[in-house]
Amino acid sequence: MDLEARSLQPNVKAVLLAKLREYKSDLNNLKSEHKRLASTNSNQAARDDLLESGMVDAMSVSANQRGRLMMSTERLNESSDRIKESRRTMRETEELGVSILQDLHQQRQSLLHANDTVFLLLKVPYRHHLLTGKFEGKDEKEINEERRKKEQVKEIKMLF
């Protein structure tokens, strides 16, 4: 292979010779590794080295996984706490909204009752007029004049 690579063009030759040197180096390393492992004393030492490194790797992987699991558990607990706090805030807000709506309903009822009371008080003089033929305070002409003026104001407002 070395001879064939040397006979090629210079740009290809350099690349192939570099790869060839690399392959030869790898081959020599593998041969020496094979010799070392082939001997009985080295074989036992290499076997022990492999077993020990495997145990260390397993322990470090286990510790790494345990650490990640603990971090994940902590994040999950923090998320659960945030959800609980959000639910508590939501319940408080809902209770406040219900309280406000109840207050508004009570105020509405008070206003309706006041409106009914005022309406009844305004109707009393008119009813008295119907029963007695007399109207306290204003005569019939004044009442009709006020009604006419109010109707004119309404008509003017409708034009705009």
PyMOL commands that set and color helices and strands:
alter all, ss='L'
color gray80, all
select helices_A, chain A and resi 2-6+10-38+40-132+140-159
alter helices_A, ss='H'
color red, helices_A
deselect
rebuild
show_as cartoon
